[in-house]
């Protein structure tokens, strides 16, 4: 399968989606921030010096999804119709599990927006807690669902 973001000469370019049908599109993505137990306890007890870690990270994830074409050079600007970001404390990590859902009606999908939402939320958790734990690990960022458009449905 050929990569769509390269032309016949091998130069990077924005894919022409003008002939694609406008359809409802959805994508979900997930990831995590693993941290020390003491850092997990600070978040779960609401003792972070910078404030509500999960609330601020949720908003950052939503903002990140909306800014995706400003960050990823070949992404199309899309009329995002929904962004939902859920952050869940996971004592088994210990850390925070992050899930994002993005929807649009358009000519291309929103996988990059969902991935950006998760990544931005994870980076915000790190930023808000780095004074307590510089060894936090961000990982597992992946698309878990993509639906709509010519290529159909993908589920991880």
C-alpha positions as CSV (number, residue, x, y, z in Angstrom):
1,X,0.0,0.0,0.0
2,X,1.3,3.4,-1.0
3,X,1.7,6.2,1.6
4,X,-0.9,8.9,0.8
5,X,1.1,11.9,2.0
6,X,3.8,11.5,-0.7
7,X,3.4,12.4,-4.3
8,X,4.8,10.5,-7.3
9,X,8.2,12.2,-6.9
10,X,8.3,11.3,-3.2
11,X,7.7,14.8,-1.9
12,X,5.4,15.3,1.1
13,X,2.0,16.9,0.2
14,X,-1.4,17.4,1.6
15,X,-3.8,14.7,0.3
16,X,-6.5,16.1,-2.0
17,X,-9.8,15.1,-0.4
18,X,-12.1,17.2,-2.6
19,X,-13.5,14.2,-4.5
20,X,-14.2,12.3,-1.3
21,X,-17.8,12.0,0.0
22,X,-18.8,14.0,3.1
23,X,-19.7,11.4,5.7
24,X,-20.0,11.2,9.5
25,X,-16.6,10.3,11.0
26,X,-15.5,9.2,14.4
27,X,-12.2,8.2,16.0
28,X,-11.2,7.2,19.5
29,X,-7.7,7.0,20.9
30,X,-6.2,6.0,24.2
31,X,-3.0,6.3,26.2
32,X,-1.6,6.5,29.8
33,X,0.7,8.3,32.1
34,X,2.4,6.0,34.5
35,X,3.8,7.5,37.7
36,X,5.1,6.9,41.2
37,X,2.6,5.9,43.8
38,X,3.2,9.1,45.7
39,X,2.3,11.1,42.6
40,X,-0.8,9.1,42.0
41,X,-1.8,9.8,45.6
42,X,-1.3,13.5,45.1
43,X,-3.6,13.5,42.1
44,X,-6.2,11.3,43.7
45,X,-6.3,13.3,46.9
46,X,-6.5,16.6,45.0
47,X,-3.2,17.9,46.5
48,X,-1.4,19.0,43.3
49,X,0.0,22.5,43.7
50,X,-1.0,23.5,40.2
51,X,-4.7,22.6,40.8
52,X,-7.1,20.0,39.4
53,X,-4.8,17.8,37.3
54,X,-7.5,15.8,35.6
55,X,-9.8,18.7,34.9
56,X,-7.1,20.9,33.4
57,X,-5.7,17.9,31.3
58,X,-9.3,17.2,30.0
59,X,-9.6,20.8,28.8
60,X,-6.0,20.7,27.3
61,X,-7.0,17.5,25.4
62,X,-10.1,19.2,23.9
63,X,-8.0,22.2,22.9
64,X,-5.3,20.0,21.4
65,X,-7.8,18.2,19.2
66,X,-9.0,21.5,17.9
67,X,-5.5,22.7,17.2
68,X,-4.3,19.5,15.4
69,X,-3.9,21.1,11.9
70,X,-1.7,23.8,13.5
71,X,0.6,21.1,14.9
72,X,0.7,18.3,12.3
73,X,1.8,19.8,9.0
74,X,-0.3,17.8,6.5
75,X,-3.6,17.5,8.5
76,X,-6.6,19.2,7.1
77,X,-8.5,21.7,9.1
78,X,-11.8,20.0,10.0
79,X,-15.1,21.2,11.5
80,X,-14.8,19.1,14.7
81,X,-18.3,18.5,16.0
82,X,-17.4,16.7,19.2
83,X,-14.4,16.2,21.4
84,X,-14.7,14.2,24.6
85,X,-11.7,13.4,26.8
86,X,-11.9,11.1,29.8
87,X,-9.1,10.7,32.3
88,X,-9.4,7.8,34.8
89,X,-7.2,7.2,37.7
90,X,-5.8,3.6,37.4
91,X,-4.3,2.3,40.6
92,X,-2.8,-0.7,38.7
93,X,-0.4,1.5,36.7
94,X,-0.3,3.5,39.0
95,X,-1.3,6.5,36.8
96,X,-4.0,8.0,34.6
97,X,-5.7,6.3,31.6
98,X,-6.7,8.7,28.9
99,X,-9.4,8.2,26.2
100,X,-10.6,10.6,23.6
101,X,-13.4,10.6,21.1
102,X,-13.6,13.0,18.2
103,X,-16.4,13.4,15.7
104,X,-16.9,15.3,12.5
105,X,-18.9,15.3,9.3
106,X,-16.4,15.8,6.5
107,X,-14.2,14.4,3.8
108,X,-11.4,13.0,5.9
109,X,-11.1,11.2,9.3
110,X,-10.3,12.5,12.8
111,X,-7.8,10.0,13.9
112,X,-5.1,12.6,14.3
113,X,-7.4,14.8,16.3
114,X,-8.1,11.9,18.7
115,X,-4.4,11.1,19.0
116,X,-3.6,14.7,19.6
117,X,-6.2,15.0,22.3
118,X,-4.7,12.0,24.2
119,X,-1.2,13.3,23.7
120,X,-2.0,16.8,24.9
121,X,-3.9,15.6,27.9
122,X,-0.9,13.3,28.8
123,X,1.6,16.1,28.4
124,X,-0.6,18.3,30.6
125,X,-0.7,15.6,33.4
126,X,3.1,15.5,33.1
127,X,3.5,19.3,33.2
128,X,1.2,19.6,36.3
129,X,3.0,16.9,38.2
130,X,6.6,17.1,37.1
131,X,7.7,18.9,40.3
132,X,6.8,15.7,42.2
133,X,7.8,13.1,39.6
134,X,10.1,13.7,36.6
135,X,10.2,10.0,35.9
136,X,6.6,9.7,34.7
137,X,6.1,7.7,31.6
138,X,3.7,8.5,28.8
139,X,2.8,5.5,26.6
140,X,0.3,3.4,24.9
141,X,-1.0,6.2,22.6
142,X,-2.9,4.5,19.8
143,X,-6.1,4.7,17.7
144,X,-8.7,2.3,19.1
145,X,-11.6,3.1,16.7
146,X,-12.0,4.8,13.4
147,X,-15.3,4.7,11.4
148,X,-16.7,6.5,8.4
149,X,-15.4,7.2,5.0
150,X,-14.2,4.9,2.2
151,X,-11.9,2.7,4.2
152,X,-14.7,1.8,6.6
153,X,-14.4,0.7,10.2
154,X,-11.2,-0.1,12.2
155,X,-11.3,-1.3,15.8
156,X,-8.2,-2.2,17.7
